[in-house]
């Protein structure tokens, strides 16, 4: 009986033609879903940007990675997640700067320099002192220089 129903109408119905024949790859969500997704992505992007900007201003001026933040957001966010543990952040920077990562064409001169500068800062004794200071004291020392 199901076979007869299939033969008689469903196979040629509009539902079958529009939903199944096109396949999943060509599915286009309704406009309101696309607008909501775009708004959610814009909000996520602004939160990521604000997180990166808030982290950068806590760093001494000579080690602020502006090129990394603008061109390699994923690496900047990974550094932020590891920053409170200098040894973990150093290990991450060693990995990024190592030859094991593969093709490093994305590491332009300014980005490479900033990543190396951050690694050197984290390895220096002054960074440990800097990271131990309360945030207010760090902000005051930035305005004095």
Backbone torsions as a table, in degrees:
resi	resn	phi	psi	omega
1	UNK	NA	-43.8	177.9
2	UNK	-60.8	-37.2	178.9
3	UNK	-60.2	-40.7	179.3
4	UNK	-67.6	-38.9	178.3
5	UNK	-63.7	-41.8	177.5
6	UNK	-60.0	-49.3	-179.3
7	UNK	-63.3	-38.1	-171.5
8	UNK	-78.6	-33.8	-173.6
9	UNK	-151.7	-36.9	-173.0
10	UNK	-65.0	-40.0	-177.0
11	UNK	-59.8	-31.1	-177.9
12	UNK	-104.6	3.5	-177.9
13	UNK	-71.7	164.0	179.5
14	UNK	-63.9	-38.1	179.3
15	UNK	-58.9	-45.0	-179.9
16	UNK	-65.7	-42.5	-179.1
17	UNK	-67.5	-45.0	-173.8
18	UNK	-78.7	-39.0	-172.7
19	UNK	-90.9	-41.3	-170.4
20	UNK	-100.0	-34.6	-176.4
21	UNK	-69.2	-33.1	-177.8
22	UNK	-70.4	-30.5	179.7
23	UNK	84.0	163.8	-175.7
24	UNK	-69.7	-33.5	-175.6
25	UNK	-62.7	-26.3	-177.9
26	UNK	-101.4	9.6	-179.8
27	UNK	-66.0	131.5	176.9
28	UNK	-119.6	117.9	-179.1
29	UNK	-66.2	157.8	177.7
30	UNK	-58.5	157.8	-176.2
31	UNK	-57.3	-39.9	-178.5
32	UNK	-66.3	-33.1	175.7
33	UNK	-68.6	-40.4	178.3
34	UNK	-64.8	-40.4	178.7
35	UNK	-64.7	-40.8	179.4
36	UNK	-66.4	-40.9	178.6
37	UNK	-64.9	-40.9	178.7
38	UNK	-65.5	-39.5	178.6
39	UNK	-66.6	-40.3	178.3
40	UNK	-65.1	-40.7	178.7
41	UNK	-66.7	-39.3	178.0
42	UNK	-63.5	-39.9	178.2
43	UNK	-66.2	-44.5	178.7
44	UNK	-61.8	-40.5	178.7
45	UNK	-63.5	-41.6	-179.4
46	UNK	-68.8	-33.9	177.3
47	UNK	-68.4	-43.1	177.6
48	UNK	-61.2	-43.7	-179.2
49	UNK	-63.4	-43.3	179.4
50	UNK	-64.7	-37.6	177.7
51	UNK	-62.8	-46.0	179.9
52	UNK	-65.0	-44.9	180.0
53	UNK	-62.0	-40.4	179.5
54	UNK	-65.4	-35.7	178.6
55	UNK	-69.8	-43.4	-176.2
56	UNK	-60.3	-40.4	-177.2
57	UNK	-70.3	-14.0	177.0
58	UNK	-83.4	-9.4	-177.5
59	UNK	-91.2	152.8	173.3
60	UNK	-61.2	149.5	-175.1
61	UNK	-55.4	-34.8	-175.4
62	UNK	-77.6	-8.5	179.9
63	UNK	-118.7	9.9	-178.2
64	UNK	-70.4	120.8	-174.3
65	UNK	-90.3	73.2	-177.4
66	UNK	-65.9	-40.0	-179.7
67	UNK	-67.3	-41.9	177.7
68	UNK	-61.2	-45.4	-178.5
69	UNK	-62.5	-37.5	-176.7
70	UNK	-84.7	-30.3	-174.9
71	UNK	-104.3	-27.3	-175.4
72	UNK	-130.4	69.1	-176.0
73	UNK	-57.6	-39.3	-178.1
74	UNK	-61.8	-42.9	178.7
75	UNK	-66.6	-41.3	178.0
76	UNK	-60.8	-43.2	179.4
77	UNK	-66.9	-36.8	175.6
78	UNK	-65.0	-39.0	176.6
79	UNK	-64.3	-42.2	179.8
80	UNK	-60.3	-42.3	-179.0
81	UNK	-64.3	-28.0	-176.7
82	UNK	-101.9	-5.8	-168.7
83	UNK	-62.7	-32.5	-177.0
84	UNK	-69.3	-17.8	175.6
85	UNK	-114.9	94.2	-175.5
86	UNK	-53.4	-38.6	-179.2
87	UNK	-65.2	-35.6	178.4
88	UNK	-71.3	-40.8	178.0
89	UNK	-64.9	-39.3	177.6
90	UNK	-63.6	-43.9	179.1
91	UNK	-61.2	-40.3	178.3
92	UNK	-64.8	-45.1	178.6
93	UNK	-63.7	-39.4	175.8
94	UNK	-59.3	-42.0	178.8
95	UNK	-63.7	-47.5	-178.6
96	UNK	-62.4	-39.2	-177.3
97	UNK	-84.6	-6.6	-177.3
98	UNK	-78.8	165.1	177.6
99	UNK	-74.1	-14.3	-176.5
100	UNK	-70.0	-18.7	-177.7
101	UNK	-68.3	-22.0	179.7
102	UNK	103.4	-143.2	-178.9
103	UNK	-63.0	116.5	-177.7
104	UNK	-105.4	33.0	179.6
105	UNK	-61.7	-26.4	-179.9
106	UNK	-72.4	-12.3	178.5
107	UNK	-88.4	85.1	176.8
108	UNK	-73.2	173.2	-176.3
109	UNK	-57.5	-44.9	-178.0
110	UNK	-69.1	-38.6	179.1
111	UNK	-68.3	-45.0	178.5
112	UNK	-59.1	-44.2	178.5
113	UNK	-62.6	-42.6	179.6
114	UNK	-66.0	-41.1	179.1
115	UNK	-65.3	-41.1	177.4
116	UNK	-65.6	-38.6	178.7
117	UNK	-64.9	-42.5	177.2
118	UNK	-62.4	-42.5	179.4
119	UNK	-63.7	-43.6	178.3
120	UNK	-63.8	-40.0	178.2
121	UNK	-61.6	-45.7	-179.7
122	UNK	-65.0	-30.5	179.5
123	UNK	-79.6	-17.7	-175.7
124	UNK	-80.4	151.6	177.2
125	UNK	-63.5	-29.7	-179.5
126	UNK	-66.2	-27.8	179.2
127	UNK	-67.9	-38.1	179.1
128	UNK	-62.4	-41.7	176.9
129	UNK	-64.5	-43.3	-179.2
130	UNK	-61.6	-44.6	-177.5
131	UNK	-72.0	-24.5	178.8
132	UNK	-79.4	-23.8	-178.4
133	UNK	-65.8	146.5	172.8
134	UNK	-62.9	153.0	-175.7
135	UNK	-58.6	-38.8	-179.6
136	UNK	-60.9	-39.8	178.9
137	UNK	-66.8	-37.3	177.4
138	UNK	-64.0	-43.8	-179.1
139	UNK	-63.7	-37.6	178.7
140	UNK	-67.0	-38.9	-179.5
141	UNK	-68.2	-27.6	177.4
142	UNK	-68.7	-37.5	-177.7
143	UNK	-76.8	-20.0	-179.2
144	UNK	-80.9	-21.7	-176.5
145	UNK	-88.2	NA	NA
